[in-house]
């Protein structure tokens, strides 16, 4: 399975949200590789940047965000179990926050890999 096939398995309104999340991630990390991991879409660059998945009433985003207090505060209303994020499908999806998550994770992954920012 690939991300196109994953997205195709959902109703058109959810497909639209998933495609917009995918596009936001691509804008933030144009060199990241798309993969399916743990049966979810994921993007990888020097390690996993982000996973996202559609559920009945929300979009889940993983792993938990750590290391940027301002971003953590902005994401607090969306905190779910174990710090993973849940964006309700009946509310506006904060694509800008998803972009910020990916940029932070890029920076963290580069540092972990010993690469310059």
Number of C-alpha atoms within 10 A of each C-alpha: 11 14 17 12 9 17 21 12 10 14 9 11 9 20 17 13 18 23 14 14 20 20 15 19 25 17 14 18 19 11 11 19 15 17 17 16 13 8 13 17 22 24 22 18 17 18 16 20 24 21 19 20 17 22 14 8 12 17 19 20 23 17 17 15 20 13 10 10 10 8 15 18 11 10 20 11 11 17 18 14 8 9 17 15 22 23 21 16 16 8 8 9 17 12 16 12 15 19 19 15 25 22 17 19 23 23 17 19 19 16 13 11 11 10 11 7 9
